[in-house]
Amino acid sequence: MAEYDVVVVGSGVGGYVAAIRAAQLGMNTAVVERSELGGTCLNWGCIPSKALLRNAEVVSLLNHADEFGIVFDNMRVDFGKAIDRSRRVVKRLTDGVSFLLKKNNVTVYEGYGTLKDANTVEVQRAGETLSAKNIIIATGARFRQLPNLPIDGRVVITSREALERREAPKRAVIVGAGATGAEFAYLWSKYGTEVTLVELLPRLVPTEDEEVSSQLQRSFRRQGITSMVGSSVDEVKVSGSIATVTVTNEKGTSNIECDTVLVAVGSQGNVEGMGLEAVGVEVERGYISIDEMMQTTVPNIYAIGDVTGKMLLAHVASAQGVTAVEHMAGLDPQPLDYDFIPRATYCRPQVGSFGLTEAQAQERGYTVRVGKFPFIASGKALALAESEGFVKVVIDDEIGDILGGHMIGAEVTELLGELGMARLLESTSKELGWLVHPHPTLSETIKEAALAADGEAVHI
């Protein structure tokens, strides 16, 4: 029986990062993976979708080429080639993960990992049994079947199927207007799909700031995307290659015909068949229960990533992986503050945020002031012909701390790091406003928003 300090079950962005960090700290480490290295994010999530969204951005830019003095005829787009490009990007990154694991002397076992006891992992396909001082469960999550949305993988699909189809739909209903739904709405619309986006809650990207949601809905309307918020999907009937989606809202009930229904709601942790309950690992509502150091109810067994149900984001999984490994190594890592994890949606305009919304801050008893700066007043945004949206910062009125940042516009996901660093270093809005930013850049909007919170914005 092979013996390890750490065995990581799952090689997604949480699992492989945890394994590499463990190896860096001198631990003899193994990874057990039943499918592809890199997990959902690299293979069927974050990475291929962003590659496809880049294609959509290029298509959109070419459709407005005349604004830049460029005129051409007979433009043709090939969605299949966009898919091919996305798979090449995936291959490059998954090969990179394989290289990094080898470089750090992490042993990879191919197969399904189950727990025989708190210190033993059985790899079913490989026929190996591994002894481990510590075990990290990083098995991710999967789409949950909902009674009114029977996924058949043909007409009613998930993002997994959508990321390998070589033709964009002609008409699509997307159920769920979170990040996944918004991104596919933008992507498909640029390839000519007639898109209807259905959201049960009262607004698009419902976890974002209300002003951001409103701006996105206006933008989508201008792009020809139909949004039905405060709407429930009662039934989906499939006949041949056509689905009829029954939607109810305050205006009544309507039927929408389409050739594709994308289900972008509902998930559950991959916890079945692993022997978790038998060794005493608590599973609650389909996810593994953890403490702030990622320990489960069995102290030497940790869980990270989507299987914990904390925040289903790749960067959260990676951060949890590092926290878990450093804790088992006795390094006393800082607990993650989930309130201030950055969130990014890569439709156009992009949506980026971290921290508390204005409403959340007020609900928690803060007296707040808000600074807001529109991209239409940004020289760089105008030069790019990307003047939609704004940057909004939420400030604690008493001490000037940054409580949240909420942005919608061109490349705002790239601006999140600055606000996160400012929060980490306990900078105030005044200090953020003092910082000299290069001109002209989109990042100047952060400076101006911070100045606006103190009534000192120059360019608005």
N, C-alpha and C positions, 0 to 999 in steps of 0.2 A: 504494500500500500504506500503510495507516494505521500509524503508529509509536507505541509505548507504552513507558513505563518498566516497567510490570508488566501482564501478561495473566494473569488467573485463570481457569482452566478448571473451572467448577462454581460454583454460587451457593448452596450449603448454608450452614449456620451457620459453617463454616470459611471458605468462599470469600467470602461477602459481607462478613464481618468483616475478612478480610485486605484486600479491595479498599478498604473504607472507611478502614482504618488507613493503607494506602498513600497514598490521596488526602489524608488528613490530613497526611502527611509530605511533601506536595508532589509526589508522583509522578503522572504521567499514566497513568491506570489504566483497564483494560477487563475486563469479565467476559463469558465465553462460557458460555451455558446452553442445554442441549438440550431442557429440559422446563420445570419451574415454578421461579420464583425461590423461594429458601428451602430447596430440596432436600428430602430425605427427612424431616428433623426437623420442619420447619414444616408440610409438606404431608401426610405419611403416617407420622409417627412420634411424636416427643415431644409435640407440641402437640395434635393431635386425640385422642390416647390420654388425655392428662391432662384434656381437656374431658369425655370420656366417663367417666373415673373420678370426676370431680366429680359427674356425674349419678348414678353408682352410690352415692356417699356419701350423696347426698340421699335416694335410695330407701331405703338402709339406715336412715337417721335416721327417716324416716317410718314404717318398719316397727316402730320402737321408740318411736313417739310416745306410747304410753300411759305409758311411764316418765316422761314430762315432763308428764303430766296432760292430754294431747291425745288425744281419741278421735274417730274418724270412720269411716265405712263406705265400702265400694266404691272403694277406691283403685285406680286404673288407671295403668299405666306404658306409655309409648310409646317403644320403642327407636328407631324411625325418627326421632322428633323429637329424641332425644338425638344421633343422627348429624347431623341438620340443624344443631343448635347447634354441634357440633364443627366443621362446615364453615364456619360463620359466623366462628368464632374464627380458623380458618386464614386465611380471606379477609382479615380485618382485619390479621393479622400479615404476610401476604405483600404486601399493599398497602403496609404500613409499610416493608418491605424495599425495595420499588420506589421509594418516596419517598426513603428514606435514600440510595440509590445516586444518584438524580438530584440530591439536595441536595449531595452530595459530588462531583458532576461525573464520576461513573463511567459510562463508556459500556457498554451492555449489547448483546451480539450474541446473537441466537437461532439456535442450531444446534449441531451436533456438532463439537467442537474436536479436531483432530489436529495432531501435530507434524510439520512438514515437515523441520525441523532444529532445532538448539538455540535458535534465536532467531526462529522463525517458526511461527505457529499458523494453520492453515487452518480456517475456519468453513464447514462443508460446506453446510448448508441456506441460509445467508445469502450464500454465494458470495463471502465476503470472505477476504482474507489479511492477517494482522496481524503486524507486526514488533515484537518484544519484547526489551528488555534482560534481563528476568527473567520467568520463567514459573512459576506456581504450579499444581500439579495438585491439584484438590480435588473429584474425581469420585465420592467415596463408595464404598459397597459395596452388594452385593445378596445376596439369599438364595441359598445354594448348594443345588443339587439333590443329595439323598442317595439312594443306590440303593434303600434300604428305605422311603423316604418320597417317593413320586412325587407331586409337587405338580401338581394339575390345575386349581387356581383355583376349583373348584366345591365339592367335598367335602373335599379335602385342600388347605388354604390356608395363606397366610402372613398376617402382621399387615396387610399392604397390602390384601388382600381383606377382612379382618375389619373394617377401619376404615371401610368403605363399605356393609357389609351392613345392611339396615334391620330385620332381625329377629335377635334373639339365638338361638343354637342351642338345641335341646331337650336334646341330650346331646352333650358335646364331650370329646374327648381332646386334651390339650395336651402336646406333646412338647417338653420342656425347661422347667426350673423356675428359670431365671434371671429377670432383671427383666421381660422381655416376657411370659414364661409366667405368672409370678406375678400380674402386673397383669391379664392377660386372665382368669385364673382368678377373681380377685375381681370384675372387672367383670361377666362373664357370670353368675356365681353370683347376683349381686344382681338380675338380670333373669330368674331362674328356671331357668337352665341347670344340668343335672346334670353337674358337671365332674370329670374325672379328670386329674390332673397327673402326668406320667411323667417321671422324671429318672434319667439313667444313673448319676450320682454318688450318694454315700450320703445326701445331704440336699438340701433345698430351698435356693435361692439359695446354691449351693455355694461361691462365692468369699467369702461373708461369714463372720463369726465363728460358731463352732459353736453358741454359746448363742443367737445371733440366729436361726439356722436352726431350731433346736429350738422356739423360741418361735413362729415363724411357722407351723411345721407344726401345733402345738397349736391355734393360732388358726384356721387353715384347717379343721382337723377340726371345731371348734365351729361353723364357718360352713357345714358340709356339703360341703366340698371334699375329695375323696379324693386323697391323695398316695401315689404309688408310687415310692419312691426306691430306688436300687440296681437299677434296672429298665431293660431294653433293649427297644426296639421292634424285633421281628424282621421284621414284615411288616404291610403295610396292604393289604387287599383292598377294592375299591370295587365295589358292585353297586347300580346305580341311584343312589338318594340316600342309601344307607347304607354306612358303612365298617365293616369288622371289623379291629380292631387287635390283633395278637398281641404280648403282652408277656411277657417272661421275667425272673424274679428268683429269689432263693434259695428261694422258696416253690413254684416251678414255673412253668408256662406257662399263661396265661389269655387268653381272647379277649374283647374289649370292643367292643360295637356302639355306634355313635354316628352322628350326622348331620353332624358336623364334626370334622375333625382339623386342629388348628392346629400348624404346624411352627414352633417358636420356637428352633431351633438351626441353626447352620451359616451362614457368610457368606464372601464372597470379594470382593476389591477390584475395582472397575470399571477394569480396566487394558487390556482388549483393544481392538484396532482404533484405538489412539491414536498408534501409531508410536513407542512408548517405547523398545523394544529397538533400533530403527534409529538412534536418536540417542544410545544408550548409557546409558539409564536402567535401572538394575538392578531387576528384579522377582523377588522370592523368595517362593515358596509362595503366589502369588496377590496379593501386596501389594508396594508400592513401598518399597524400602529407603531409609532416611533416617538422617542423623546428628542430633546433639542440636540443631542449628539448622534442621532440616527440609530440609537440602540433600540432593539425590539424588547419584548418582554423576556427574552432570553439574552442575558448581558453580552455574550460573545457573538451574537448574531445581530448584524446591522441590516438596515434596509434603506435604499436611496432611490431617488427618481420617481417616475410616474407610479410605481407600485405602491408608493406611500400616499398618493393622492393629495400631497401638500399643494404643489403648484406644478401643473403639467407643462413644464418648460425645460428645455435642454440645459440651459445654463444653471438652473436650479439643481438639476441632477448632478452636474459636474461639481458644483459647490458642496452639495451634500456628500458626495464621494470623498472629497478632500477632507471635509470635517470628520467624517467617520474614521478615515484612516489615521488622521492626526490624533484623534481621540484615543484610538486603540494603541497608538505609539506613545501616549502619555504627554503629548505636546500642548494640551489645554487650549484647543482652538476656541475662537469666539463663536457663540451661537449665531445662526443665520437670522437676520431680521426680515421676515417674509414681507412685511409692509413695504420695504424699500427695494425689493427685487425689480429690476427693469422689465418692462413688457413691450413687445414690439410686434406690429402688424405690417406686412410688407405689400399691401395693396397700394394703389396710387390715388390720392396722396397717402403717404405712409402715416402710421400712427405710432407714437412712442410715448411711454409714460413710466413714472415710478412714484412711489410714495402715495400719499393721501390725495384724494380729490378734494375740491373745495367743500363739497357737501360732507364728505367723511370727516374732514378736519373739524368742521363745525359740530358734527354729531359727537365728536370726542371731547368737546368742550373748549377747543382752541378759539381764540379770537384771531381771525385771519385777515390778511390783506393780500390782494392778488395783483400780480403784474402780468401784463399781456402785450405781446408785440406781434403784429401781422406781417406775414412774408411779403405782402404787397408793398411794404415800406422798406424792404431789403433790396439793396442794389444787386447783390449776387443772385437772389431769387428772380428778380426781373431779368437779369442778363441770361439766366437759364430758361426763361419763359416758364417758370414754375412758381408762380406767386400766390397759389392757393394756401390757405391755412394760417396757423399762428403758433406761437410758443406762449405757454401760460405757466407761471410759477405761483405756488401757494406758500405763503410765508406766515410764520408765527409772529403775530403783531407785537408780542411782548418782548421777544429777544432776537427776532430777525432770522431764526432758523428756517431752513428750507424744508417744508413739510411734504412737498410734492412738485412734480413737473409734468406737464401734459402738453403734447405737441401733435400737430397734424400738418403735414406738408412734405416738401421734397427732402428725402434723405434724413428725416428727423431721427430715424433709428440710430444714425451715426452720431447724433448729438447727445444721446442719453448718457454716455460715459462721463461727460463733463459734469452734468448735474449730479450723477452718482458719486463722483469723486468729491465734489463740493460738499455733499451731505456727509460723506465719510470723514472728511477733514473738519467737519463742524463749521463750515463757512457760513456766513450770513449773506443775505441778499445784498447788503451794502458792499461786502468784499467781492462778491461775484460781479457786481456792477463796476467795481474799481478795476477788475482785471482787464488788461489791454488785449483785445482780440485782433487777429489779422484782418485786414480789409482788402477787398470785399470777400466775406465768407458768410455762409449760412449760420455759423456759430455766433456771429454778432447778434443774432436775434435773442440768444440766451442772455447776453449782457444787457440788451435793451429791455428785455422783460424784467430782469432783476432791477434795473433802474426804474422801470415803470412802477414797480411795487412800492418804491419810495417817492413816487411822483417826480422822478428826475430823468425820464426817458428823453433823449435828444431828438430822435428822428420820427416821432409820432406826436 
